[in-house]
Amino acid sequence: KQVVALDDRATLLSAMDNHRTRMGADLMMVVSLDGVRVIDTLNRYGRTSGGESLAGVSRLIEAARSSGQAADFMVFDERSYQVVVVPLLAPAPVAWICMGFLIDGNLAQELERTTSSEVSFVRASGDDRWISVASTLPPAVQQSLLDALSRRIGGRNARGSFELPGTDLETLVMALPSSIGARIDVALQRSLAAAMEPYRYLRTALVGLLVVAAGVSIFGGVWIARGVSRPVRQLAEAARKIEAGAYDGSVAMTQQDELGELAATFNRMTSAVAEREASLRESEQRFRAMTESAVDAVVTADSRGNVVSWNRGARTIFGYAPDEVVGTPLERLIPVRSRTIEETGAAPGLSERYGLRRDGQEFPIEVSLASWETRQGAFVTAIIRDVSERRQLEAQFRQAQKMESVGRLAGGVAHDFNNLLTVIGGQAALVRMRSAPDHPMRERIIVIEDAAARAAELTRQLLAFSRKQVLEPKILDLNVVVTQVAPMLRRLIGEDVELVVRPAPELGRVEADPGQITQIIVNLVVNARDAIPHGGRVTIETNDVDLDEAFTHRRAEMRPGPHVLLAVSDNGVGMDEEVRSHIFEPFFTTKDVGKGTGLGLATVYGIVKQSNGSIDVYSEPGRGTTFKIYLPRVERAAESVATEEPAVDGRGSETILLVEDDEQVRALACEILKVHGYTVLEARHGVDALDITHRYHGVIHLLVTDVVMPEMGGRELASRLRPERPQMKILYMSGHTADAIAHHGALAEDEAFASKPIMPKRLLAKVRETLDR
């Protein structure tokens, strides 16, 4: 196929010559598939153009198109051949092969020996004259034969038996079978005088016997002539069978001569064509099996755009049965707005658009087109893939990337803001503690403390969204958490909103921070209350669920397995798709100015993700909203959850190493600790702290260190000091925590953490709690 397509003449000639020799043919011609161009011609005498015979070959090819092959007699370069035409398959037809078997003097001589008669092959020319193809007659007698044939009714009725003028040769002319090729006849001549020479001496005595002998000679010649023509007729009949598509017959010939070799060659050619035909059928069956087993739709349309083939995948994707769509326009599967082809650049011939299902639903598809041609015309095959699932996963991935980026920004802002709030709130608390109850500035100091506390709550929510909180996970029964928080929720949502709690019996356990789970429930219930301003119903449900592959496959952040479901639903105003795509972004809100920070759902999102869970939202305008939270189920007993923290005395006399790179925060913490009886060693960063510990030989009871510092961070400092001071406790402080301190937000057992901003009372309580462990 590549040789024909690339027009590689040298390789083509070599292949043709090998095939011609193997088949015993005298001529080999390769013609283009449309039958209008001879690619190359080769005969036993060498390469030839063969251009003058293209018209005859084209007609023979046209006769072969319906059945795949044809045979007839043709003239090439003034030589006469019996020609068989078959397609060149690779595996589809790419060209036509014409094989010619020469009618020459060797064949005429062989027939002469067989029939004991002079043999001549002649053909009619275009001007009603005859041309000698091959003959055993002398040239002068040959010319007489040609003249006699031309005179017999203008050369158009030359066949039959007649005596050749000017000779004693009785001539029998028979036509070789031909439908559209050259007209070639075979003429047998026998001399009556020569035939009766043995009886000449007995002429007077055996006149009657001579008459009988003459009759026998005449009828014997006819019989012999028919014996010679029989193999030719058998070959012609076999060729007609091949033309009709019957490859199971063969030419039976027992003589060991050129005709026998011709028959054997013809039989080999028939066998080869039959094998190619069987191979083609097998290839077609394999193609149909592959097409039917494909998940994608494989659709073929003709040059008019009508569907001609429709596989099982197409029925699944579009919903049409084959008898509903075959013969109808292909464009019915594509919405009007998507009928313009736009290349995606992903691969040649690949485009993305929308398809149209039987029920009228539009959906995204990826289409690959390929055109091809046969003798029946041009066709286009489309491989169509439903990419709805891929588009959904891509959208989820983009949303996750966006949320991750926003989370990093929020975490960074919260870290820096917390240092400022520590100084503002801490200094205000110290001033209030040292001022008299009736001091005129005391009320303003309290306002500053309240503002710092509210700002600290905002940063805490930002940290929750960015998943930078330190969690204290416990094994929980969500039914217990929901039951404990339900009374407070009823007071929170008001009397015009009904709160319905539906706990599942024998609910599985989860591992999560109880305070954060409570925060999730409160935020979702408050969000539901705001969605039903004129009264309605909020429902909290729990249940055990097993997420399978089919459910999680289209939800990129979910994992299959046993989970516990916490669902909060309302029958409020609902949300459209645009709002749903932004609800977990920080500071996004649909509420009026001053009625929401836009951090409630962002906090829920961050807590769920940090707890290794996932969240789904179901909402439609006017039909309410349902938030479904899936937390991994664990097979351990639930732990008790403390509802109130015991009061802690913040005073002490221990020695504390305080490491903080922010000078104002360090000064504030040092002052608070010293005022309450502690001995404080100050360090600006980790390297400075190591130097102090090497010079200080007393006991250091507690290391209080910031997490992120120049030169050496808190985690590295703790790991360096532990071998030297194994009894020293460690308390980390930070505006946010990272994996260097906590794996997925969970502290090691011998570590404690205090998040900034750290107000005096909270710092003292955390220090005392860590020392008393």
C-alpha positions in Angstrom: 0.0 0.0 0.0 2.9 2.4 0.9 4.6 1.6 -2.4 1.5 2.5 -4.4 0.8 5.6 -2.3 4.4 6.9 -2.4 4.7 6.1 -6.2 8.0 4.2 -5.5 8.5 2.8 -9.1 11.7 0.9 -8.4 10.2 -1.1 -5.5 6.9 -1.5 -7.4 8.7 -2.9 -10.5 10.6 -5.4 -8.4 7.5 -6.6 -6.7 5.6 -6.8 -10.0 8.3 -8.9 -11.6 8.5 -11.3 -8.8 4.7 -11.8 -8.8 4.6 -12.1 -12.6 7.3 -14.8 -12.6 5.6 -16.7 -9.7 2.2 -16.6 -11.4 3.7 -17.6 -14.8 2.2 -14.5 -16.4 3.6 -12.7 -19.4 2.3 -9.3 -18.5 1.7 -7.5 -15.2 0.0 -4.2 -14.9 -1.0 -2.1 -11.8 -3.8 0.4 -12.4 -5.1 3.0 -9.9 -8.2 2.3 -7.9 -10.4 4.6 -10.0 -9.2 2.8 -13.2 -8.0 6.0 -15.0 -4.2 5.8 -14.5 -1.8 3.0 -15.2 0.7 3.1 -12.3 3.2 0.7 -14.1 3.3 -2.1 -16.6 5.9 -4.9 -16.9 6.0 -7.8 -19.3 8.6 -10.6 -20.0 10.4 -8.2 -22.4 10.8 -5.5 -19.8 9.0 -2.3 -18.7 6.5 -0.7 -21.0 4.1 2.2 -20.7 0.9 0.4 -21.9 -0.9 3.7 -22.1 -2.6 2.9 -25.4 -4.5 0.0 -23.8 -5.8 1.8 -20.8 -9.3 2.2 -22.2 -9.7 -1.6 -22.6 -8.4 -2.1 -19.1 -10.7 0.5 -17.6 -13.7 -1.2 -19.2 -12.6 -4.6 -17.7 -12.1 -2.9 -14.3 -15.6 -1.4 -14.5 -16.9 -4.9 -15.1 -14.9 -6.2 -12.1 -16.2 -3.6 -9.6 -19.5 -5.4 -8.9 -18.0 -8.9 -8.2 -14.4 -8.0 -7.4 -12.7 -9.6 -10.6 -13.2 -10.1 -14.4 -11.4 -11.8 -17.3 -11.3 -11.2 -21.0 -8.9 -11.0 -24.0 -6.9 -7.8 -24.5 -4.2 -6.4 -26.8 -1.2 -4.7 -25.2 1.6 -3.3 -27.3 0.3 -5.2 -30.4 0.4 -8.4 -28.4 -2.7 -10.4 -27.5 -3.3 -11.7 -24.0 -5.9 -13.5 -22.0 -6.3 -11.0 -19.0 -7.5 -11.5 -15.5 -8.2 -8.4 -13.3 -8.3 -8.6 -9.5 -8.1 -5.9 -6.7 -4.9 -5.3 -4.8 -5.9 -5.5 -1.1 -4.0 -3.9 1.8 -6.4 -4.9 3.4 -8.8 -2.6 1.6 -8.5 -2.2 -2.2 -5.7 0.2 -3.1 -5.2 -0.6 -6.9 -6.0 -3.2 -9.6 -3.7 -5.9 -10.8 -4.0 -7.1 -14.4 -2.3 -10.4 -15.3 -1.9 -11.3 -19.0 -1.1 -14.7 -20.5 0.3 -14.2 -24.0 -1.3 -15.8 -27.1 1.8 -16.4 -29.3 3.5 -18.8 -31.8 4.4 -21.3 -29.1 0.8 -21.8 -28.2 -0.1 -22.1 -32.0 2.6 -24.8 -32.5 1.5 -26.7 -29.4 -2.1 -26.8 -30.8 -0.7 -27.8 -34.2 1.0 -30.9 -32.7 -2.1 -31.7 -30.8 -4.5 -31.4 -33.7 -2.3 -32.2 -36.7 -3.8 -29.0 -38.2 -2.5 -25.6 -39.1 -3.5 -23.2 -36.3 -4.0 -19.5 -36.5 -5.1 -16.9 -33.9 -6.5 -13.8 -35.5 -8.2 -10.7 -34.3 -10.4 -8.1 -35.9 -9.1 -4.5 -36.3 -11.2 -1.4 -36.1 -11.7 -1.1 -39.9 -13.2 -4.6 -40.4 -9.9 -6.1 -41.3 -8.2 -9.0 -39.6 -4.7 -9.2 -38.1 -2.7 -12.3 -37.4 -1.9 -12.9 -33.7 0.0 -16.2 -34.0 0.0 -18.8 -36.8 1.8 -21.9 -38.0 1.0 -21.0 -41.7 3.5 -19.5 -44.0 3.2 -15.7 -44.4 1.6 -15.8 -47.8 -1.1 -18.3 -46.7 -1.6 -16.3 -43.5 -2.3 -13.2 -45.7 -4.8 -15.2 -47.8 -6.6 -16.3 -44.6 -6.8 -12.7 -43.4 -8.1 -11.5 -46.8 -10.7 -14.3 -46.9 -11.9 -13.5 -43.4 -12.2 -9.8 -44.3 -14.3 -10.6 -47.3 -16.8 -12.7 -45.5 -19.6 -10.3 -45.1 -17.3 -7.4 -44.2 -15.4 -9.4 -41.7 -18.3 -9.5 -39.2 -19.5 -13.0 -40.0 -16.1 -14.7 -40.6 -16.7 -17.6 -38.2 -17.7 -21.0 -39.6 -16.2 -23.5 -42.0 -14.9 -22.6 -45.6 -12.3 -23.5 -48.1 -9.4 -21.1 -48.2 -9.2 -19.6 -51.8 -6.1 -20.5 -53.8 -5.3 -23.5 -51.5 -6.7 -26.9 -50.7 -6.9 -26.0 -47.0 -10.3 -26.5 -45.3 -10.7 -23.8 -42.6 -12.7 -23.9 -39.4 -13.0 -20.5 -37.6 -14.2 -20.3 -34.0 -14.5 -17.3 -31.6 -12.7 -17.2 -28.3 -15.3 -16.0 -25.7 -15.1 -12.2 -25.0 -17.6 -9.7 -23.8 -15.9 -6.4 -23.7 -12.3 -7.2 -24.8 -10.6 -7.8 -28.1 -12.2 -10.1 -30.7 -9.9 -13.0 -31.1 -10.7 -16.1 -33.2 -8.9 -19.4 -33.7 -8.7 -20.9 -37.2 -7.8 -24.5 -37.9 -6.7 -25.4 -41.5 -6.0 -28.9 -42.8 -5.0 -29.8 -46.4 -7.5 -32.2 -47.9 -5.0 -33.4 -50.5 -2.4 -34.2 -47.8 -5.1 -36.0 -45.8 -6.1 -38.2 -48.8 -2.5 -38.9 -50.0 -2.5 -42.5 -48.6 -5.6 -43.3 -50.7 -4.6 -41.8 -54.0 -3.2 -45.1 -55.3 -6.5 -46.8 -54.5 -8.6 -44.1 -56.0 -10.1 -46.2 -58.8 -10.8 -49.2 -56.6 -11.7 -47.5 -53.4 -13.7 -44.5 -54.5 -16.4 -45.3 -51.9 -13.8 -45.8 -49.3 -12.1 -42.5 -50.3 -15.4 -40.7 -49.9 -15.7 -42.3 -46.4 -12.1 -41.4 -45.6 -12.7 -37.9 -46.7 -15.7 -37.6 -44.5 -13.8 -39.1 -41.6 -11.0 -36.6 -42.2 -13.4 -33.8 -42.2 -15.3 -34.8 -39.1 -12.0 -35.8 -37.4 -10.7 -32.3 -38.1 -13.8 -30.8 -36.6 -13.5 -33.1 -33.6 -9.9 -32.3 -33.1 -10.6 -28.6 -33.4 -13.3 -28.9 -30.8 -10.8 -30.8 -28.6 -8.4 -28.0 -28.9 -11.0 -25.3 -28.1 -12.4 -27.2 -25.1 -9.6 -26.2 -22.6 -10.0 -22.6 -23.8 -13.7 -22.8 -23.2 -13.0 -24.3 -19.7 -10.7 -21.4 -18.9 -13.3 -18.9 -20.1 -16.0 -20.6 -18.0 -13.8 -20.6 -14.9 -13.1 -16.9 -15.4 -16.8 -16.2 -15.6 -17.3 -18.1 -12.3 -14.6 -16.1 -10.6 -16.3 -12.9 -12.0 -19.5 -14.1 -10.3 -17.7 -14.7 -7.0 -17.4 -18.5 -7.1 -13.9 -19.5 -6.2 -14.5 -23.2 -5.4 -14.2 -24.5 -9.0 -11.0 -25.3 -10.9 -10.0 -26.1 -14.5 -9.5 -29.9 -14.9 -6.8 -30.6 -17.5 -4.6 -33.7 -17.7 -2.3 -32.9 -20.6 1.3 -31.8 -19.7 1.7 -28.9 -22.1 1.3 -25.2 -22.2 -2.5 -25.4 -21.9 -2.0 -27.7 -18.9 0.5 -25.2 -17.4 -2.0 -22.4 -18.2 -4.8 -24.2 -16.4 -2.5 -24.9 -13.4 -1.5 -21.3 -13.2 -5.1 -20.2 -13.5 -6.1 -22.6 -10.7 -3.3 -21.2 -8.5 -4.5 -17.7 -9.2 -8.1 -18.7 -8.3 -6.9 -20.2 -5.0 -4.9 -17.0 -4.2 -7.9 -14.8 -4.9 -10.1 -17.1 -2.8 -7.7 -16.8 0.1 -7.6 -13.0 -0.1 -11.4 -13.0 -0.2 -11.6 -15.1 2.9 -9.0 -12.9 4.6 -11.0 -9.9 3.8 -14.2 -11.4 5.3 -12.3 -12.3 8.5 -10.9 -8.8 8.7 -14.4 -7.4 8.3 -15.7 -9.6 11.0 -12.9 -8.6 13.4 -13.6 -4.9 12.6 -17.3 -5.4 13.4 -16.6 -7.2 16.6 -14.2 -4.4 17.8 -16.7 -1.7 16.8 -19.6 -3.4 18.6 -17.5 -3.9 21.8 -16.3 -0.3 21.9 -17.6 1.9 24.8 -17.5 5.0 22.5 -20.0 5.6 19.8 -18.7 4.6 16.3 -20.9 6.1 13.6 -20.4 6.1 9.8 -22.2 8.5 7.5 -22.2 8.5 3.7 -21.4 11.5 1.4 -24.9 12.9 1.9 -24.5 12.9 5.7 -26.9 10.0 6.4 -26.0 7.4 9.0 -25.1 4.0 7.5 -23.7 2.2 10.6 -24.5 2.5 14.3 -22.7 0.5 17.0 -23.8 -0.5 20.6 -21.8 2.3 22.2 -23.7 4.9 20.1 -27.0 3.4 21.3 -25.9 3.6 24.9 -24.7 7.2 24.6 -27.4 8.7 22.4 -30.4 6.4 23.3 -31.4 5.6 19.7 -31.8 2.0 18.4 -30.1 1.3 15.0 -33.4 1.2 13.1 -34.3 4.6 14.5 -31.2 6.4 13.2 -29.8 4.5 10.2 -30.7 6.4 7.0 -31.3 9.7 8.9 -29.0 12.8 8.9 -26.1 12.6 11.3 -26.6 16.2 12.3 -29.7 15.2 14.3 -27.2 14.1 17.0 -25.6 17.6 17.3 -27.4 20.7 18.6 -27.6 23.6 16.1 -25.3 25.8 18.2 -22.6 23.1 18.1 -22.5 22.0 14.4 -19.4 24.1 13.6 -16.3 22.0 13.9 -13.6 23.5 16.1 -10.3 21.7 16.5 -9.2 21.3 20.2 -5.5 20.9 19.4 -5.4 17.7 21.4 -5.0 15.6 18.3 -5.5 15.9 14.6 -9.2 15.6 13.6 -10.3 15.9 17.2 -13.0 18.4 18.3 -15.2 19.1 21.3 -18.8 20.1 21.1 -22.2 19.1 22.5 -24.3 16.0 21.6 -28.1 15.6 21.7 -29.6 12.5 23.3 -32.9 11.0 22.3 -34.6 12.7 25.2 -33.4 16.1 24.1 -30.6 16.4 26.7 -27.4 18.1 25.6 -24.1 16.7 26.9 -20.4 17.4 26.1 -18.7 15.0 23.6 -15.3 14.6 22.0 -15.4 13.8 18.3 -12.7 12.3 16.1 -13.5 12.2 12.3 -11.9 10.1 9.5 -12.9 10.0 5.8 -12.5 7.1 3.5 -13.6 6.0 0.0 -14.8 2.9 -1.7 -16.2 2.2 -5.1 -19.7 3.0 -3.6 -18.6 6.5 -2.7 -17.1 8.6 0.1 -17.8 8.0 3.8 -17.0 9.6 7.1 -16.6 7.6 10.4 -17.0 9.5 13.7 -15.7 8.1 17.0 -17.8 10.0 19.7 -16.9 9.9 23.4 -19.2 11.2 26.2 -16.9 13.5 28.3 -19.6 14.5 30.8 -17.8 12.7 33.6 -14.4 14.1 32.6 -15.7 17.7 32.5 -17.2 17.2 36.0 -13.9 15.9 37.4 -11.9 18.7 35.8 -14.3 21.3 37.3 -13.8 19.7 40.7 -10.1 19.7 40.3 -10.0 23.4 39.3 -12.3 24.2 42.3 -9.9 22.3 44.7 -6.9 24.2 43.3 -8.7 27.5 43.8 -9.7 26.6 47.3 -6.1 25.5 48.1 -4.7 28.8 46.8 -7.2 30.9 48.7 -6.4 28.7 51.8 -2.7 29.4 51.6 -3.4 33.1 51.3 -5.8 33.1 54.2 -3.4 31.1 56.4 -0.5 33.6 55.7 -2.7 36.6 56.5 -3.9 35.0 59.7 -0.3 34.3 60.9 0.8 37.9 60.6 -2.4 39.3 61.9 -2.3 37.1 65.0 1.1 38.5 66.0 -0.4 42.0 65.9 -3.5 40.9 67.8 -1.3 39.3 70.5 0.4 42.6 71.2 -2.8 44.7 71.0 -5.0 42.4 73.1 -2.1 41.4 75.5 -1.1 45.0 76.2 -4.7 46.1 76.7 -5.2 43.3 79.2 -2.1 44.2 81.1 -3.2 47.9 81.3 -6.6 46.8 82.5 -5.1 44.5 85.1 -2.9 47.3 86.5 -5.5 50.0 86.4 -8.0 50.8 89.2 -11.6 49.7 88.7 -12.7 53.3 88.5 -10.0 54.5 86.1 -11.6 56.7 83.4 -9.8 54.8 80.6 -10.9 51.4 81.8 -14.0 51.2 79.6 -12.0 52.1 76.5 -9.4 49.5 77.3 -12.2 46.9 77.6 -13.5 48.0 74.1 -10.0 47.4 72.7 -9.9 43.9 74.3 -13.3 43.1 72.8 -12.3 44.3 69.4 -9.1 42.2 69.6 -11.1 39.1 70.6 -13.5 39.6 67.6 -10.5 40.0 65.3 -9.0 36.8 66.8 -12.2 34.9 66.0 -12.0 36.0 62.4 -8.4 34.8 62.1 -9.4 31.5 63.8 -12.0 31.0 61.1 -9.4 31.8 58.4 -7.1 29.2 59.9 -10.0 26.7 60.0 -10.6 27.3 56.3 -6.9 27.0 55.4 -6.7 23.8 57.5 -3.9 25.2 59.6 -5.6 24.6 63.0 -4.2 22.2 65.6 -6.9 19.6 66.2 -7.4 17.5 69.3 -9.2 14.5 67.7 -11.2 12.0 69.8 -13.3 9.0 69.0 -16.8 10.5 68.8 -20.4 9.4 68.6 -21.9 12.1 66.4 -25.3 11.4 67.9 -23.9 12.5 71.3 -22.5 15.8 69.8 -25.7 16.6 68.0 -27.8 15.9 71.2 -25.6 18.1 73.3 -25.7 21.1 70.9 -29.4 20.8 70.0 -30.7 22.9 73.0 -28.3 25.7 72.1 -29.3 25.5 68.4 -33.0 25.9 69.2 -32.3 29.1 71.1 -30.1 30.3 68.3 -32.5 29.8 65.4 -35.6 31.2 67.1 -39.2 30.0 67.6 -40.3 30.4 63.9 -37.9 27.8 62.7 -38.5 24.1 63.6 -35.4 22.1 64.4 -35.7 18.3 63.6 -33.0 15.9 64.8 -33.0 12.4 63.4 -30.1 10.4 64.8 -29.5 6.9 63.4 -29.6 4.0 65.9 -26.2 2.3 66.6 -24.3 4.9 64.7 -20.6 4.2 63.9 -17.8 6.2 65.4 -15.5 8.9 63.8 -12.2 10.4 64.8 -12.5 14.2 65.0 -12.1 17.2 67.2 -15.4 17.6 69.1 -15.1 21.3 69.3 -14.7 21.6 65.5 -17.6 19.2 64.9 -19.8 21.4 67.1 -18.6 24.4 65.1 -19.6 22.7 61.8 -23.1 22.0 63.1 -23.6 25.5 64.4 -22.4 27.2 61.2 -24.6 25.0 59.0 -27.7 25.5 61.1 -27.1 29.2 61.2 -26.7 29.2 57.4 -29.9 27.2 57.1 -31.8 29.6 59.4 -30.7 32.6 57.3 -32.1 30.8 54.2 -35.6 30.6 55.6 -36.2 34.2 56.9 -40.0 33.7 57.2 -39.9 30.4 59.1 -39.5 26.8 58.1 -37.7 23.6 59.1 -34.1 22.7 59.6 -33.3 19.0 59.8 -30.1 17.3 61.3 -29.6 13.7 60.3 -26.9 11.1 61.0 -26.4 7.7 59.3 -23.9 5.0 58.5 -23.1 4.8 54.8 -20.8 2.8 52.6 -19.4 4.8 49.7 -18.8 2.6 46.7 -16.6 3.2 43.6 -19.6 4.2 41.5 -20.5 7.0 44.0 -16.9 8.3 44.5 -15.8 8.0 40.9 -17.3 11.3 40.0 -16.2 13.0 43.2 -12.5 13.5 43.0 -12.0 14.3 46.8 -14.0 11.3 48.1 -12.7 7.8 48.9 -14.7 4.6 48.9 -15.3 2.8 52.2 -17.4 3.0 55.4 -18.3 6.5 56.5 -20.6 8.3 58.9 -23.0 10.9 57.4 -23.9 14.2 59.0 -26.6 16.0 57.0 -28.1 19.4 57.6 -31.1 20.3 55.4 -33.5 23.2 55.1 -36.6 24.0 53.1 -35.5 27.6 52.3 -34.8 29.6 49.2 -32.1 27.3 47.8 -29.2 28.2 45.5 -28.4 28.2 41.8 -25.3 26.8 40.2 -23.4 30.1 40.2 -23.9 30.6 43.9 -23.0 26.9 44.7 -19.7 27.3 42.9 -18.6 30.0 45.4 -20.1 29.2 48.8 -16.9 27.8 50.3 -14.8 30.7 49.3 -13.8 33.1 52.2 -15.8 36.3 52.5 -18.3 35.2 49.8 -21.8 35.9 51.0 -25.3 36.6 49.6 -26.4 38.3 52.8 -26.9 42.0 53.3 -23.9 44.1 54.4 -23.3 43.7 58.1 -25.2 40.4 58.4 -22.4 37.9 57.6 -18.7 37.7 57.2 -18.7 35.0 54.5 -16.5 32.8 56.7 -19.1 30.4 58.1 -19.1 27.9 55.2 -15.4 28.4 54.5 -14.7 27.3 58.1 -16.9 24.2 57.6 -15.0 23.4 54.5 -11.6 23.7 56.1 -12.6 21.6 59.2 -14.1 18.8 57.1 -11.0 18.6 54.9 -8.6 18.7 57.9 -10.7 15.9 59.4 -10.1 13.7 56.3 -13.8 14.1 55.4 -15.6 15.4 52.3 -18.7 17.6 51.8 -21.4 17.6 49.2 -24.0 20.2 48.5 -27.5 19.6 47.0 -29.5 22.7 46.3 -32.0 24.2 43.7 -33.7 27.6 43.7 -36.9 27.4 45.7 -36.3 23.7 46.9 -34.0 24.2 49.8 -30.4 23.0 50.5 -28.8 20.0 52.0 -25.2 19.8 53.2 -23.9 16.2 53.5 -20.6 15.7 55.4 -18.9 12.3 55.1 -16.4 11.4 57.8 -14.4 8.1 57.8 -15.9 5.5 60.2 -13.5 3.9 62.8 -14.0 0.7 64.8 -13.2 2.0 68.3 -15.1 3.0 71.4 -16.2 6.6 71.8 -14.4 8.8 74.3 -16.1 11.1 76.8 -16.3 14.7 75.7 -15.8 17.4 78.4 -18.3 20.2 78.2 -16.4 22.8 80.3 -12.7 23.4 80.9 -11.7 23.4 84.6 -10.3 26.7 86.0 -6.5 26.7 86.1 -4.2 28.8 88.5 -1.7 30.5 86.2 1.0 31.2 88.8 4.2 29.2 89.2 7.9 29.4 90.0 9.4 27.2 87.3 12.1 28.3 84.8 10.8 28.9 81.2 12.9 29.4 78.1 10.9 31.8 75.8 11.9 31.8 72.1 10.1 34.4 69.9 11.4 36.4 66.9 8.8 39.2 67.2 10.2 41.6 69.8 6.8 43.0 70.9 5.2 39.6 71.4 8.3 38.3 73.2 8.3 41.3 75.6 4.6 40.9 76.3 4.8 37.2 77.0 7.9 37.7 79.2 6.2 40.4 81.3 3.1 38.3 81.8 5.1 35.2 82.9 7.4 37.2 85.2 4.5 39.0 86.9 3.0 35.5 87.7 6.2 34.2 89.4 8.1 32.4 86.6 11.8 32.8 85.8 12.1 33.6 82.1 15.1 33.1 79.8 14.6 35.2 76.6 15.8 34.2 73.1 15.3 35.8 69.7 15.5 32.6 67.7 16.6 29.0 67.8 20.4 29.6 67.6 20.2 32.2 70.3 18.2 29.7 72.4 20.8 26.9 72.0 23.5 29.4 73.2 21.5 30.3 76.3 20.9 26.7 77.2 24.6 25.8 76.9 25.5 28.7 79.2 22.6 28.1 81.7 23.3 25.1 84.0 20.1 25.2 85.9 16.9 23.2 85.2 14.7 24.5 82.4 11.2 23.2 83.0 9.4 24.4 79.9 10.4 25.5 76.4 7.9 28.0 75.0 8.8 28.6 71.3 7.4 30.1 68.2 7.1 27.7 65.2 8.4 29.8 62.3 11.6 31.8 63.0 14.7 32.9 61.1 17.9 30.8 61.3 16.2 27.9 63.2 12.6 27.1 63.7 10.8 25.8 66.8 10.6 22.2 65.7 14.3 21.9 65.0 15.1 23.7 68.2 13.0 21.2 70.2 14.6 18.2 68.5 18.1 19.6 69.4 17.3 20.3 73.0 15.5 17.0 73.9 18.6 14.8 74.1 20.2 17.3 76.4 17.2 18.1 78.6 14.8 15.1 78.3 12.6 16.3 81.2 11.9 19.6 79.6 8.3 20.2 78.4 7.5 21.9 75.1 4.8 24.4 74.3 4.6 25.7 70.7 3.1 29.0 69.7 2.1 30.1 66.3 -0.3 32.1 64.2 -0.8 28.8 62.2 0.8 25.4 62.3 2.4 23.4 59.6 3.4 19.7 59.0 6.7 20.5 60.8 4.7 20.6 64.0 1.7 18.5 63.4 0.9 15.6 61.0 -2.4 16.7 59.4 -3.0 19.0 62.4 -2.7 16.4 65.2 0.0 17.0 67.8 2.3 14.3 69.2 1.6 13.1 72.8 4.5 15.0 74.4 3.8 18.3 72.8 1.3 21.2 73.5 0.2 24.1 71.3 -1.1 27.5 71.9 -2.4 29.4 68.9 -2.0 33.2 68.5 -3.2 35.7 69.4 -2.4 34.6 73.0 -4.1 36.7 75.6 -2.6 36.8 79.1 -5.1 34.6 80.9 -5.0 32.0 78.1 -1.2 32.0 78.0 -0.9 31.4 81.7 -3.5 28.6 81.6 -1.7 26.8 78.8 1.7 27.2 80.5 0.4 25.8 83.7 -1.5 23.0 82.0 1.7 21.9 80.1 3.9 22.0 83.2 1.4 19.9 85.2 1.3 17.1 82.7 
